[in-house]
């Protein structure tokens, strides 16, 4: 009878331990999703500003239709993206398109002197800084989840319940451009 109670005690402890690890993984996954929701709010602000930016630039940049089309298409794809991973990919493309627009704007001194454009550029720079801060928080939450899904013994529970490594919100080859502070020229 004593041996039977020991076995039941061990099984009970294993169940409690498994439930504890599972709950921790769920909390980490939910924390990651919440962190992305914060990023998403900032991304929506940026999406709302892009049509204003395109309109401000359109009159000056008659020969740059390709750049404006790329920004508009990238914005549309970013808005349509549904999953976190799709949004990350679409936002990388949008950031690249906006970088192309910034380069094209340099060739138009009248545009750069427009107060409306300068105000809009400052607002977008502010939103970009907020996106960077929210992205850092999201990547921290993602790293914490990834570590928990890969280290022993929680990796056993993670595998049993289909928790997997999640991608970071990386900037890829745009990292150097985006991480430097925005230049505001007068």
N, C-alpha and C positions, 0 to 999 in steps of 0.2 A: 504494500500500500504506500509506503514512504517513497519508493522508487517512482511510482506512478505520479505522486504529487510533485516530485522534482521535475519529471518530464512535462507535466502540465504547467508548472511554474516557468520552465524554460520556454515553452511554446508561447505562453502569455507574454513573457518579456520580449520575445521576437516579434510578436504582433504589435505590441506597444512601440517598440523601436521602429518597425516598418511604418506604422502610422505616423509617428513623429517625423521621420525623414520625408515621407510623402507630403505631409502638411508643410514642411519647410520648403520643399520644391514648389508646391502650389503658391505659397506666399512669394517666393522669388519670381516665379513666372508672372504673377499678378503685379508685382512691383515693376517688372520690366514693361508690362503693358501700360501701366499707369505712367511710367516715365515717357513712353512713346506718345501717350495722349498729350502730355505737356509739349513735346516736340511738335506734334500735329497742330496744336493751337497756333504756334508761331509760324508753322508752314502755311497754314490757312491765311494768316495775316499777309505773308509774303505773296501768296497767290492773289489776294485781293488787290495788292499794290501793283502787280505786274501790268494789268491793262492800263492803269494810269501812266506807268512808265512808258509803255509802248506808244500810247497816244502822244505823250510829251515829246517823244523822240521822232515819231513818224514824220512830222512836218519838216524836220531838218535833214532826215536821212533818206532822201528819195532813192539813193542808189544802194541802200543796204536792206532791201526787202528780204533777202535770205536770212539775215540775222534776226529780223523781227519775226519772220515766220517760224524759225527754229525756237525762239523764246515762247511764242504763242502755242506751238505744238507741244513743247516740253511742259508748259503749264497745264495744258489740257490733259496730258498723260498723268501728270502728278495728281491732278484732281480726281481722275478716274481710278487710280490705284486703290486697291481695297486692303490687301494684307500688309502687315508691317514690312515684309521683305520687298513687296512690289513698290511700296511707297519709298523705301530707302533707295531702290534702283532708279525710280522716276525722279526723285529729288537730286540724285547725283547728276542726271542728265540736265535737269533744270538749272542747277548751279553752273554746269559747264556752258549752257546756252547764255546765262546771264553774264558769265565771264567774257564770252564772245561779244556781247552787247557793250560791256564796259570798254573793251578794246576799240570797238567801232566808234564809240562816243568820243574818244580822244581826238578823232579827226575833225570834230565839229566845234570850234571855239565858241560860236554863237550859242549853241545848245548848252555848252558848259557854263555860259554866263547867264542863262535864263534862271530867274529866281524860282520859278515853278519847278524846274528840273532840279535845281540845287536842294530845294526843300524836300522833294520826293527822294532824291538821292540820300539825304540825311536820314529820312524815315526808314528807307530800305536798309541802310547801314545799321541803324538801331535794331531793326528786326533780325538782321543777320547775326548780330552779336547775341541777341536773345536765343536764336536758334542754336548757336554754338554752345551756349551755356546749357540749354536743355539737352542737346545732343551728348554733351559730356556726362550729364546725369544718367541719360538713357544707356550709354555705353558702360557706365559703372554698374548699373543694374543688370545689364546683359552679362558682364564679366562675372558678377556674383552668381548668377544663375548657371553660367557655363562651368564655373569651378565646381559648383555643387553637383552638377550632372556628371562630372568627370572624376572626382576624387572618390576613393574608397572610404567608406562602404556605401555612401549615398548613390554612387553610380549603379549599384545593383538595383536599388529601388527605382532610380531614374529609368533604367532599361526596362524594368518590369512594367512601368506605367507610361512608356513612350515619351519621356522627357528627352529632349535632344539639345545639342549645341545650337545656339542661335547666333545669327550674324550681328556684328557691330554695325553702327551707322558710320561707316568709313567714308572718307572723301576721295579715296583713291589718289589719282594723279593731280587732283585739285587741292590737296592738303596745303601746300605751300602758299598758294594764292589766297585761300579762304582764311587761313589761320593768322595771316598778318592783319594788323588793324586797318580798317578802311581809310583811304586817303581822301581828305576833303580839301579840294583846291578852290581858291577864290580868285 
